[in-house]
Amino acid sequence: METLKGYRLLIVQPLTHDLVERGRPLVAVDTVSAAPGQLVYFVKSREASKALDELFNPVDAAILGIVDEVTIFRT
């Protein structure tokens, strides 16, 4: 697919806010050059397709950022 040329497709595992696996893994377009094992931020649906330069593309999930730090507050 020409609109995906130059992008990597990575398998991502959604997590809960407590960093526990949730749901099934999915394939996402990598827009930030994430490395295996890194915690990333991704979006799905229409927002994912807007992550690419091409206006019309078949993207349903896209990685938009790499998480630097996670702080979990417990009450």
C-alpha distance (Angstrom), angle and dihedral (degrees) to the residues before:
residue distance angle dihedral
M1 . . .
E2 3.81 . .
T3 3.84 95.5 .
L4 3.82 90.5 59.7
K5 3.79 95.8 48.4
G6 3.81 110.4 130.8
Y7 3.81 95.4 18.6
R8 3.80 126.5 107.5
L9 3.78 121.5 -135.5
L10 3.81 113.7 -139.4
I11 3.78 133.1 -173.7
V12 3.81 111.1 -122.6
Q13 3.79 129.0 -170.5
P14 3.81 114.1 -145.5
L15 3.82 114.7 -131.0
T16 3.78 136.5 -160.6
H17 3.82 121.4 -119.0
D18 3.82 86.3 -92.6
L19 3.84 90.0 56.6
V20 3.82 93.8 -109.1
E21 3.80 117.9 141.8
R22 3.79 112.4 -97.7
G23 3.77 126.9 -175.0
R24 3.75 128.0 -18.6
P25 3.82 126.9 -40.1
L26 3.80 116.1 -101.1
V27 3.78 138.9 -165.4
A28 3.81 116.6 -107.6
V29 3.80 134.3 -179.5
D30 3.81 109.6 -112.5
T31 3.82 110.3 -133.6
V32 3.84 96.2 165.5
S33 3.84 105.2 47.1
A34 3.81 94.7 -111.0
A35 3.79 118.5 -169.6
P36 3.81 125.1 -133.6
G37 3.80 111.8 -82.5
Q38 3.80 95.6 21.2
L39 3.78 119.8 131.1
V40 3.80 107.6 -119.1
Y41 3.79 139.6 -175.6
F42 3.79 115.1 -127.4
V43 3.79 138.1 175.0
K44 3.77 132.3 -154.0
S45 3.80 137.9 -151.1
R46 3.81 122.2 13.8
E47 3.80 93.3 -8.7
A48 3.81 89.9 59.0
S49 3.79 93.5 55.0
K50 3.82 90.0 52.8
A51 3.81 90.1 60.8
L52 3.81 91.1 76.3
D53 3.79 126.5 72.1
E54 3.80 94.4 -127.2
L55 3.80 110.1 85.4
F56 3.81 95.9 -144.7
N57 3.81 114.1 45.2
P58 3.81 137.5 140.8
V59 3.82 95.9 -119.0
D60 3.81 118.7 137.1
A61 3.84 98.9 165.6
A62 3.81 130.0 30.1
I63 3.79 134.8 179.6
L64 3.81 108.3 -130.1
G65 3.78 104.0 171.8
I66 3.78 148.9 9.7
V67 3.81 115.4 -123.4
D68 3.82 113.2 -125.4
E69 3.79 99.1 -173.1
V70 3.80 140.4 0.9
T71 3.80 123.7 -154.3
I72 3.79 118.2 -173.6
F73 3.79 116.0 -163.0
R74 3.80 117.8 -156.7
T75 3.79 122.3 -162.3
